[in-house]
Amino acid sequence: MNSLFARILLWLWVSVMTTVIGSAFVSALSMSRDNSDPRAPAAQLVSFQLSQARFAYENGGRAGLAKFLATVQHIYGAQGILTDENGRDLLTGENRADLVSRARRRAPYRFLRAGNARVARAAEDGRYWYFFAASGATVGLWFLQPEHWFVILAGILFCYWLAYHLTIPVRQLQKAVERFGRGDLGARVRSKRRDELGKLARTFDRMAGRIETLLHAERRLLLDISHELRSPLARLGVAVELARSGYDVQTNLNRIQKESDRLTALVTQLLEVTRAEGDPNQLRREPVRVDELVQQLVDDSTIEAHAHGCELKYERREPATVEGDPELLRRAVENVIRNAIRYAPKETAVEVSLGRNDGKVLVDVRDHGPGVPEEALPRIFDAFYRVGTDRSRSSGGIGLGLSIARRAVELHKGAIRARNTSPGLEVELELPAAG
């Protein structure tokens, strides 16, 4: 029997049947204890019949006794026998000494033996023995009443429901595991149960989500690397060949250095992206003063802004603290600020502000550049997405800065949004404030 459902159902059925039949059996056993306990119902019944049979015999002779025993047969469907102290049947004259002998030995569970089941009782003065004998055909399951069968049926139905209730989440988990094993990484149980089976299902869902995240991160990293490394490696190869030929060596060496630096930056940012989304459980949690962090980043980025011919303004700020990884938060804000500086026109300002609203910390970075087409706004946070081919190429961007910012913010249960401000683009980072 390989089915867990069938095993549970069978064992529950056996348990219910054993309990009900055993209880009825024990009840019948207690009623049949004639000599060991005079207060037992069967003993009291036989004692009463003994006194009535004695009265009928002593006052009406054999005829009176026969009439009484016929009444017992009619009412109880069982045979009554009255004997003297030596075992002679007072109605038929037969020798019943064997019944007296067995009654005196008080053999346990006499009603289970083959043939008739008898309960014996002796008169207090020892002159008479009375035997109450039920035929073997009525002994079998006589202690099971219709109410017992109703209880057994109800128990069987309950057992079926309980077995189904216990095994259905296991079957759901089995199906989810099979789908996941066939490559459906989105397979989940999504159980709402609160017992151990529900906890097991949710543990599988978390494990599946973790594996899916890791596999997607690995695949994305491989695709990103294969896509982005192709062009700089090709240009690097051309520059190396030109340098070997001796033609304009210094220019080609500068080109090699530039492409090497670009590859180094690319690999560094790819690793940051993978770290940001590949292992959320390793995210550090500590209080971070966002106002101080933004101030430090503005100070560090001032030189880069001047080199681009623009300036940084950080005028509106409020003290704010969030719980999270300081390095990831720093990278998120820094990438947004550097992205704004990269596309800001000369002699314009990049405005940075920090505020709080309804338990949220809001960091706004706005430039006064050309902005982006409305249809491109939802995609500017995708890895390697560029609005225009020249835009990122000419500015040196590789399309990963805003993607890193988005993933870092989402790991902190926050959100990042962009909107055109005519002129310019405003990027807003929303993070939950620390309690």
Secondary structure by P-SEA (a helix, b strand, c coil): cccaaaaaaaaaaaaaaaaaaaaaaaaaaaaaccccccccaaaaaaaaaaaaaaaaaaaccaaaaaaaaaaaaaaccbbbbbbccccccccccccaaaaaaaaaaccccccccccbbbbbbbcccccbbbbbbbcccccccccccaaaaaaaaaaaaaaaaaaaaacaaaaaaaaaaaaaaacccccccccccccaaaaaaaaaaaaaaaaaaaaaaaaaaaaaaaaaaaaaaaaaaaaaaaaaaccaaaaaaaaaaaaaaaaaaaaaaaaaaaaaccccccccccccaaaaaaaaaaaaaaaaaaaacbbbbcccccbbbbbccaaaaaaaaaaaaaaaaaaccccccbbbbbbccccbbbbbbbbcccccccccccccccccccccccccccccccccaaaaaaaaaaaacbbbbbbbcccbbbbbbbbbccc
